[in-house]
């Protein structure tokens, strides 16, 4: 079952007159703005997902609505990229990104077989 992504909203209400923010006002001069923050999306893949010991695989990741990496088990520091790895045993790689709408984590497992 797929769940719809949550939307983070912030409603700002202020008193304005002629584009000027007022410290005291009546109900007729209230103005509101809604700021929407969509949750981040994140994809992480390995190609190939199964390798023989001593071989390499390419990790590729990308995200939208994210501006920083919170955590990465493979050293990623950007919200999208490519990295070649050579695990010596079956390994699960993980990355977590953050944006104004929250955080998102993705994982991929690279299976290593004996040579």
C-alpha positions as CSV (number, residue, x, y, z in Angstrom):
1,X,0.0,0.0,0.0
2,X,1.4,3.4,-1.0
3,X,0.9,6.3,1.4
4,X,0.6,9.9,0.1
5,X,3.5,12.2,1.0
6,X,2.8,14.6,3.8
7,X,3.0,18.3,3.1
8,X,4.4,20.6,5.7
9,X,2.7,24.0,5.7
10,X,3.4,27.2,7.6
11,X,0.8,29.9,7.7
12,X,2.0,33.4,8.4
13,X,-0.4,36.1,9.3
14,X,0.6,39.7,9.5
15,X,-0.9,43.2,9.5
16,X,-0.1,45.1,6.4
17,X,-1.1,48.4,4.9
18,X,0.3,49.5,1.6
19,X,2.9,46.8,1.8
20,X,4.1,48.0,5.2
21,X,4.1,45.6,8.2
22,X,2.2,47.1,11.1
23,X,2.6,46.4,14.8
24,X,-1.0,47.0,15.6
25,X,-4.0,46.6,13.3
26,X,-7.6,45.8,12.8
27,X,-9.0,42.7,11.1
28,X,-9.4,44.5,7.8
29,X,-5.7,44.8,7.3
30,X,-4.7,41.2,8.0
31,X,-2.9,39.3,5.3
32,X,-1.9,35.6,5.3
33,X,0.6,33.6,3.2
34,X,1.0,29.9,3.1
35,X,4.5,28.5,2.7
36,X,4.5,24.9,1.5
37,X,7.4,22.5,2.1
38,X,7.2,19.2,0.1
39,X,8.9,16.2,1.7
40,X,12.2,15.1,0.1
41,X,12.3,12.1,-2.3
42,X,15.4,9.9,-2.5
43,X,16.6,7.1,-4.7
44,X,19.7,4.9,-4.1
45,X,20.7,2.1,-6.5
46,X,23.7,-0.1,-7.1
47,X,24.8,-1.4,-10.6
48,X,25.3,-4.2,-10.5
49,X,23.7,-5.3,-7.2
50,X,25.6,-8.6,-7.1
51,X,29.4,-8.8,-7.6
52,X,32.2,-11.3,-7.1
53,X,34.7,-10.5,-4.4
54,X,37.3,-8.0,-5.8
55,X,34.9,-6.4,-8.2
56,X,33.3,-2.9,-8.0
57,X,29.8,-1.6,-8.2
58,X,28.5,1.9,-8.8
59,X,26.2,3.6,-6.3
60,X,23.9,6.2,-7.7
61,X,21.7,8.4,-5.7
62,X,19.4,11.4,-6.3
63,X,16.9,13.5,-4.4
64,X,14.4,16.3,-4.8
65,X,13.3,18.8,-2.1
66,X,16.5,18.1,-0.1
67,X,19.4,20.4,0.6
68,X,21.7,18.4,2.8
69,X,22.9,14.9,3.7
70,X,22.2,14.0,7.3
71,X,24.0,10.6,7.2
72,X,25.6,8.3,4.7
73,X,27.3,4.9,5.3
74,X,29.4,5.4,2.1
75,X,30.7,9.0,2.6
76,X,28.2,10.9,0.5
77,X,28.2,14.6,1.1
78,X,25.9,15.8,-1.6
79,X,22.1,15.1,-2.2
80,X,22.9,13.5,-5.6
81,X,25.9,11.7,-7.0
82,X,27.7,8.6,-8.1
83,X,30.4,6.6,-6.2
84,X,32.2,3.4,-7.0
85,X,32.6,1.0,-4.1
86,X,34.3,-2.4,-3.7
87,X,32.8,-4.2,-0.7
88,X,34.5,-7.3,0.5
89,X,31.3,-8.8,1.9
90,X,27.5,-8.3,1.3
91,X,26.9,-4.7,2.4
92,X,23.8,-2.5,2.9
93,X,24.5,1.1,2.0
94,X,22.3,3.9,3.4
95,X,21.8,7.6,2.9
96,X,19.5,10.1,4.7
97,X,18.8,13.6,3.3
98,X,17.0,16.6,4.8
99,X,14.9,19.4,3.4
100,X,12.4,21.9,4.7
101,X,9.7,19.2,4.4
102,X,11.5,16.6,6.5
103,X,14.0,13.8,6.1
104,X,14.1,10.7,3.8
105,X,16.3,7.5,4.0
106,X,17.1,5.1,1.2
107,X,19.1,1.8,1.3
108,X,20.5,-0.7,-1.2
109,X,22.2,-4.0,-0.6
110,X,25.2,-5.1,-2.7
111,X,25.6,-8.9,-2.5
112,X,29.2,-10.2,-2.7
113,X,29.8,-13.8,-3.8
114,X,33.0,-15.8,-3.5
115,X,35.4,-15.6,-6.5
